[in-house]
Amino acid sequence: MYTFQYEVVSIDGDYANLKRIDAQEDDLKLVARALLPPQIREGTKLLYEMMEYSVMED
C-alpha cells in the first residue's frame, strides 16, 4: 500500500486543499472535509494510508 504525507494549505467550506509534503509536487489536492479528521486546521499535517487520512504527530 502507498503512504503519502500532506499539509492542509487552506479550508474552503466543505473542502480542504492539501499539498503533498513527502514528494515534490506543485498541484494541490482538493478533498472533501467529510473524508478528513474533524480537528484539522490550516497547517495540519496529515498521513494518508489504507485509504484513510489521519493527523500526523510532531
N, C-alpha and C positions, 0 to 999 in steps of 0.2 A: 504494500500500500504506500501511497505517496503521502508526504508530510510537507506542509507549507506554513510559512510564518507571514503574518500580515500586521499592519498597523492601521487603526481607524484614522483616516485623514479628515473626514467630515461626516456629519449626520444630517440628512435632509428628509424630515418626516419619517416615513416608514422604511427608508433605505439608508444604507451607510456605504460610503466609498472607502474601499480598502486598498492599500498599497503593499505590494509584496516586499518584504524586507530581507528575505533569505536568498534572493537572486536579483540580478539587475533587470528590472522591468520598468518602463515608463508609464504603462497603462494602469488606470485604476479599475478596480473590480466593483461593480455595483451589486450589493447583496441586500436582500430583504431583512429588516431587523428581526423579524419573527424567527429567522434562522440563527441569530446571534444571541449570545448570553445577554440577559436583560440589563446588566450593570455596566455595559460598555459606555465609554465617553471618547471624545476625540483624544488621540494619543494612546489609547488602549492597545496593547499588543495581543494578537490572537494566534492560536495554533489551530490549523485545520488538519485533521486526520480522521480516517474512518468515516468520512462524510459528515463530520461534526466540528463545529467551532468551539474552542474553549479559551479562557483568558490565560495568558502566559504569566507565570510568576517571575518577578525580577530576581 
